[in-house]
């Protein structure tokens, strides 16, 4: 890599790194604030919040990397254009296409990194964060059940404990409304809430109590006493609703599992299901590889940027939004089975690449000396 390549690489990498850092921090802060009740609950330790951030980083970096890359290329080249350095290069006999070498090399690295993050690190991180979030949810339930206060955050249940000491409850009342036609009321001397497995379920152990059950449709009433009883509570709502967006199941599926699901869907005669999964898979790949097309488009946009950084930021936003629309359109036609997944999802990249090549051709005809 000669002096010119190193110089251009530095001009691109500086805004790229700044954009990547800023946008990643912004998304992380937004996500953490939206889940503040869960992540900063009484049962959560500071180190666990740090782990959540670490596990979510592959997803956010993979999402932000193409945007940061395009912004870096446009701002880096436009800085050279604004200082008339491109004019000097043109006067020295350099072709505008000479500017492509560094962005293309950087795009290969960024594309490979994006594919690796999306297909391998992101599922691993999402699986890890899902398990951690489940543990937080269960501990928050235990810590937020307070003496003398009715607790109704578990769907279908209302809990009341007269005393709470070290995880042990005294004089416990539980109303079970999971079956509206046969509500159940339990009164116990003692109770304790414990986790079950790796999901969002809790086992409620009760001792020395009685059970009241009323059948609304037949007016029958039943009463039973027990020495010990167990009740498994599913936390499918309430606290669990606060985890929406964290550790989503679709992003926790590995590449091998995705391929297996596609094969099973075809084997079961469900091509629409297979098309849907293929669309999600190829969208990840297309989103990562778009940096190759952004390299072709970013150079002519930066070289013609007469408004400086404002133009670069506006052009980046316009291109990113346009590519997203094309990506969604390609995913829709793919999931309907109109075109193969690889073709439908790469359509947006092809359009961006075609526009970039057209602008490069115009720039090459005009020459870098035309930049003013």
C-alpha positions in Angstrom: 0.0 0.0 0.0 1.6 3.3 -1.1 1.4 6.7 0.5 -1.8 7.7 -1.3 -3.6 4.5 -0.3 -2.5 5.0 3.4 -3.6 8.6 3.3 -7.0 7.8 1.8 -7.5 4.9 4.2 -6.9 7.2 7.2 -9.4 9.7 5.8 -12.0 7.0 5.5 -11.3 5.1 8.7 -11.5 8.1 11.0 -15.1 9.1 10.3 -16.0 5.4 9.9 -14.8 4.6 13.4 -16.4 7.7 14.9 -19.8 6.9 13.2 -19.6 3.2 14.3 -18.8 4.2 17.9 -21.4 6.9 18.1 -24.3 5.0 16.5 -23.5 1.8 18.5 -23.6 3.8 21.7 -26.8 5.5 20.7 -28.6 2.2 19.9 -27.3 0.6 23.1 -28.4 3.6 25.2 -31.8 3.5 23.6 -32.2 -0.3 24.2 -31.0 0.0 27.8 -33.4 2.9 28.6 -36.3 1.0 27.0 -35.6 -1.9 29.3 -34.6 0.1 32.4 -37.2 -1.4 34.6 -35.8 -4.9 34.0 -32.1 -4.2 33.7 -31.9 -1.9 36.7 -34.3 -3.9 38.9 -33.7 -4.8 42.5 -32.5 -8.3 41.6 -30.0 -7.3 38.9 -26.2 -6.8 39.5 -24.1 -4.2 37.6 -21.9 -6.9 36.1 -24.9 -8.5 34.5 -25.8 -5.3 32.8 -22.3 -5.2 31.4 -22.7 -8.8 30.1 -26.0 -7.8 28.4 -24.2 -5.0 26.6 -21.4 -7.3 25.6 -23.7 -10.0 24.3 -25.8 -7.4 22.2 -22.7 -5.8 20.6 -22.4 -8.2 17.7 -26.0 -7.5 16.7 -25.6 -3.7 16.9 -22.2 -3.6 15.2 -23.5 -5.8 12.3 -26.5 -3.5 12.0 -24.5 -0.2 12.1 -21.4 -1.3 10.1 -22.8 -0.7 6.6 -24.1 2.8 7.5 -20.8 3.8 9.2 -18.9 2.4 6.2 -20.8 4.5 3.6 -20.6 7.6 5.8 -16.8 7.1 6.2 -16.2 6.7 2.5 -18.4 9.7 1.6 -16.9 12.0 4.3 -13.3 10.8 3.6 -13.5 11.4 -0.1 -15.5 14.7 0.3 -12.8 16.0 2.6 -10.2 15.5 -0.2 -12.6 17.2 -2.6 -13.2 20.1 -0.3 -9.5 20.8 0.1 -8.9 20.6 -3.7 -6.7 17.5 -3.2 -8.7 15.6 -5.9 -8.0 18.4 -8.3 -4.3 18.1 -7.6 -4.5 14.3 -8.1 -6.3 14.9 -11.5 -3.6 17.4 -12.5 -0.9 14.7 -11.6 -2.6 12.4 -14.2 -4.4 10.1 -11.7 -7.7 8.6 -12.8 -10.7 9.1 -10.5 -11.0 5.2 -10.5 -7.7 5.2 -8.6 -9.7 6.3 -5.5 -11.7 3.0 -5.6 -8.9 0.7 -4.5 -8.9 1.5 -0.8 -12.7 1.6 -0.4 -13.0 -1.7 -2.2 -10.3 -3.3 0.0 -11.9 -2.0 3.2 -15.4 -3.1 2.0 -14.0 -6.7 1.6 -12.9 -6.6 5.2 -16.1 -5.0 6.4 -18.3 -7.4 4.4 -16.5 -10.5 5.8 -16.8 -9.1 9.3 -20.5 -8.3 8.9 -21.3 -11.8 7.6 -19.3 -13.4 10.5 -21.1 -11.2 13.1 -24.6 -11.8 11.6 -24.4 -15.5 11.0 -22.2 -16.7 14.0 -21.5 -14.1 16.7 -25.0 -12.6 16.8 -26.9 -15.9 17.4 -24.4 -16.9 20.1 -24.8 -13.5 21.8 -28.6 -13.5 21.6 -28.7 -17.0 23.1 -26.5 -15.8 26.0 -28.5 -12.7 26.6 -31.7 -14.6 26.5 -30.6 -16.9 29.2 -29.3 -14.0 31.3 -32.5 -12.0 30.8 -34.6 -15.0 31.9 -32.5 -15.2 35.1 -33.0 -11.5 35.7 -36.7 -11.8 35.2 -37.0 -14.6 37.7 -34.9 -12.8 40.3 -36.8 -9.6 39.8 -40.1 -11.4 40.5 -38.6 -12.8 43.7 -37.3 -9.4 44.8 -40.4 -7.4 43.9 -42.9 -9.5 45.9 -43.0 -7.4 49.0 -44.8 -8.0 52.4 -48.3 -6.6 52.6 -48.6 -5.7 49.0 -50.6 -7.5 46.3 -48.4 -8.6 43.3 -50.1 -9.0 40.0 -47.2 -8.9 37.4 -47.6 -12.7 36.6 -50.4 -13.1 34.1 -53.5 -14.8 35.6 -52.2 -14.7 39.2 -52.3 -12.4 42.2 -49.9 -13.0 45.0 -49.9 -11.7 48.6 -47.5 -12.5 51.4 -47.8 -11.1 54.9 -44.1 -11.6 55.6 -41.1 -11.9 53.2 -37.8 -13.0 54.7 -34.8 -14.3 52.7 -37.0 -15.8 49.9 -39.4 -17.3 52.4 -43.0 -16.1 52.5 -45.4 -16.3 55.4 -49.2 -16.4 55.3 -49.5 -16.5 51.5 -52.6 -15.9 49.5 -52.7 -16.8 45.8 -55.5 -16.2 43.4 -55.4 -18.2 40.2 -57.4 -16.7 37.3 -55.8 -18.7 34.5 -59.1 -20.5 34.1 -61.9 -17.9 34.4 -64.6 -20.6 34.7 -62.9 -22.2 37.7 -60.9 -19.6 39.7 -58.8 -21.0 42.5 -57.8 -19.4 45.8 -55.0 -20.8 47.9 -54.2 -19.9 51.5 -50.9 -21.2 52.9 -48.8 -20.8 56.0 -45.5 -20.7 54.1 -44.3 -20.4 50.5 -41.2 -20.1 48.5 -40.5 -19.1 44.8 -37.8 -21.0 43.0 -36.6 -21.1 39.3 -37.4 -24.0 37.0 -35.0 -24.9 34.2 -33.6 -22.2 31.9 -36.9 -20.6 30.8 -39.1 -18.0 32.4 -40.9 -20.3 34.7 -41.0 -20.3 38.5 -42.0 -23.1 40.9 -44.1 -21.9 43.9 -43.7 -24.3 46.8 -46.5 -24.1 49.4 -46.9 -25.7 52.8 -49.7 -26.1 55.3 -52.6 -24.6 53.4 -56.0 -25.1 51.9 -57.3 -24.8 48.3 -60.7 -23.2 47.4 -62.1 -23.9 43.9 -65.4 -22.6 42.5 -67.0 -23.7 39.2 -68.7 -20.7 37.9 -70.9 -22.6 35.4 -72.3 -25.2 37.9 -72.0 -23.2 41.2 -70.0 -26.1 42.6 -67.5 -25.3 45.4 -64.6 -27.5 46.5 -62.3 -27.2 49.5 -59.1 -29.2 50.0 -56.3 -29.1 52.5 -52.6 -30.0 51.9 -49.3 -30.2 53.7 -47.2 -29.5 50.6 -48.1 -28.3 47.1 -46.3 -27.0 44.1 -47.4 -24.7 41.4 -45.4 -23.8 38.2 -45.9 -20.2 37.1 -45.1 -19.2 33.5 -43.8 -15.6 33.2 -45.0 -15.3 29.6 -46.2 -11.7 30.2 -45.7 -9.1 32.8 -42.0 -9.0 33.4 -41.3 -11.0 30.3 -42.9 -8.2 28.2 -40.1 -5.9 29.3 -37.6 -8.2 27.5 -39.2 -7.6 24.1 -36.3 -6.7 21.7 -33.7 -8.4 23.9 -32.6 -11.9 22.8 -35.3 -12.3 20.2 -35.7 -15.9 19.2 -35.3 -15.4 15.4 -31.9 -13.9 15.8 -30.7 -16.6 18.2 -31.1 -19.3 15.6 -27.7 -20.5 14.3 -26.8 -21.0 10.7 -26.9 -24.8 11.0 -30.3 -24.7 12.7 -31.6 -22.3 10.0 -30.6 -24.7 7.2 -32.1 -27.6 9.1 -35.4 -25.7 9.5 -35.4 -24.9 5.7 -34.8 -28.6 4.8 -37.6 -29.7 7.2 -40.0 -27.2 5.9 -39.5 -28.5 2.3 -39.7 -32.1 3.5 -43.0 -31.4 5.2 -44.5 -29.8 2.1 -44.4 -26.3 3.6 -42.6 -24.2 0.9 -44.0 -20.9 2.2 -42.4 -21.6 5.6 -39.1 -22.4 3.8 -39.3 -19.2 1.8 -39.8 -17.2 4.9 -36.8 -18.6 6.7 -34.6 -18.3 3.5 -35.7 -14.7 3.2 -34.5 -14.0 6.8 -31.2 -15.7 6.2 -30.4 -14.0 2.9 -31.4 -10.7 4.3 -28.6 -11.0 6.9 -26.1 -11.8 4.2 -27.3 -9.1 1.9 -27.2 -6.5 4.7 -23.6 -7.4 5.4 -22.4 -7.5 1.8 -24.0 -4.2 0.8 -20.7 -2.5 1.9 -19.2 -3.7 -1.4 -21.9 -1.7 -3.3 -21.5 1.3 -0.9 -17.8 1.4 -1.8 -18.8 1.9 -5.5 -21.4 4.5 -4.6 -19.5 6.4 -1.8 -16.5 7.5 -4.0 -18.5 9.4 -6.6 -20.8 10.8 -4.0 -17.9 12.1 -2.0 -16.0 13.4 -5.0 -19.0 15.5 -6.0 -19.9 16.7 -2.5 -19.8 20.5 -2.7 -21.7 21.0 0.5 -19.1 19.1 2.6 -20.2 17.0 5.6 -23.8 18.1 5.5 -24.1 16.7 2.0 -22.3 13.5 3.0 -24.6 12.8 6.0 -27.7 13.6 3.9 -26.6 11.4 1.0 -25.8 8.6 3.4 -29.2 8.8 5.0 -31.0 8.9 1.6 -29.0 5.9 0.3 -29.5 3.8 3.5 -33.3 4.4 3.5 -33.6 3.6 -0.2 -31.6 0.4 0.2 -33.8 -0.6 3.2 -36.9 -0.2 1.1 -35.4 -2.3 -1.7 -34.3 -4.9 0.8 -37.8 -5.1 2.3 -39.4 -5.4 -1.1 -37.0 -8.2 -2.1 -37.8 -10.0 1.2 -41.5 -9.8 0.5 -41.3 -11.2 -3.0 -38.9 -13.9 -1.8 -41.3 -15.0 1.0 -44.1 -15.2 -1.5 -42.0 -17.5 -3.6 -41.9 -15.2 -6.6 -38.1 -15.3 -7.0 -35.3 -17.3 -5.3 -34.1 -15.9 -1.9 -30.6 -15.1 -3.1 -31.9 -13.1 -6.1 -34.7 -11.2 -4.2 -32.5 -10.1 -1.4 -29.6 -9.2 -3.5 -31.8 -7.0 -5.7 -31.3 -3.9 -3.5 -27.5 -4.4 -3.6 -27.6 -4.8 -7.4 -29.5 -1.5 -7.8 -27.1 0.3 -5.5 -24.1 -1.1 -7.3 -25.6 -0.1 -10.7 -26.1 3.5 -9.6 -22.6 3.5 -8.2 -21.1 2.3 -11.4 -23.1 4.9 -13.4 -21.8 7.7 -11.2 -18.3 6.4 -11.4 -18.5 6.4 -15.2 -19.6 10.0 -15.2 -16.9 10.9 -12.8 -14.3 9.2 -14.9 -15.5 11.1 -18.0 -15.4 14.4 -16.3 -12.1 13.7 -14.5 -11.2 14.8 -10.9 -10.2 18.2 -12.3 -13.9 18.9 -12.7 -14.4 19.0 -8.9 -14.7 22.6 -7.7 
